[in-house]
Amino acid sequence: MAHRPRKEMTAETRAKLVAAARQAFGTVGYAEASMDDFTAAAGLTRGALYHHFGDKKGLLEAVIVEIDAEMNERLRLVTARAGNRWQAFVDECTAYIEMALEPEIQRIVLRDGPAVLGDPSQWPNQSECIRSMTASLQRLVEEGTIIAVDPEAAARLLSGASLLAAQWIANSPEPEATSKKAVKAFNVLLEGLLVPGSREGVGGDGNTSPIIWKDSV
């Protein structure tokens, strides 16, 4: 049998641990998840966990990074389907908030994550989120779709609002009803950015198409 590269074996070990931990965190929660149980499920030892992730908390961080990457890819597909740049921005924000209805995201990212890792707005992935949102808003300002607002300031405020909306949904006794309220209110906030009289967004190709607001009632 050919010798497998160390890098490949390391990646496989990490992937097994993350998969087993993700399953445990998503079903019984971080506090109840046993390191012995999910290392056994991965066919590995605690030593492997400590070597690759430091501790259970480090493994939770890795699981959240994986889920966050999947969420970002889903959001990328949402924006790709939009008819213009403004609608893409609206759809992306709406989709992010609505992801808070999904059990795994609720429990791992929006409840256990903040409880164990602290304020999500300080997580490393938030820097990229702010950068991306700032760039989108900058382009919308330049093309005259939204008012001349400071892009970074608006990005930080909208990012914070969407995060709090998602946490509200995740911790609500009635997530579906809360999600509808949150999306409707957030869309009203976004609409306030539009240049007066501009109910049509300008796409990247210079053509106009109607902004379709999602009915959340």
C-alpha positions, 0 to 999 in steps of 0.5 A: 500500500502506498504511503499516504501524505501526512497532510492528507491524513491530517485533513482526514482526521480533522474532518472525522472529528468535525463531522462527529462533533457537528452531529453531537452538537447539533443533536444534544447540544454542546454542554451535553456532548461527550468528547469520548462519545464523538471521538469514539464515533470518529474512531479516534482518541481524545489525544487526536482531538487535543492535538488538532483542536486543543479542546472541546471549545476549539472543536466547536469553533471548527464546526462553526467555521464549517457551517459558516462556510456552507451558509456563505455558499448558500447566500452566494447562490441566492445573490446569483439568482437576483435580477439586480444588485439591490435585489441581491443585497435584499435577498442575501440579508433576508436569506441569512435571517431566515436560516435561523429557522434551521435547527442545526444553525439555531443550536450550534451557531446562534445559541451554543456558539455565543454562550461558549465563544462569546459575542458573535460580532467579534468572531473572525468571520464577521470581519469578512462579512463586514468587508463584503457588505461594505463593498456591496453598499459602496457599489449601490451608492456609486450607482445611485440606487441608495442614498449617500450613506457611509458604506462601512457604517451602514454595513456594521449597523445592518450586520448587527441588526441581522445578527440580532434578528437571527438570535431573536428567532433562534431563541424564540418560543415561536421561531416561525412567527418571529422570523416573519416579523424580523424579515418584514421589519428588516426589509423596511429598514433596507427600504429606507436606504433607497434614493427617494422615488427609487422603487426600481433597482439598477442592475450591474448591467445598467438595466432596471428591474422591479424590486420584489419585496418578499411577503412576510405577512 
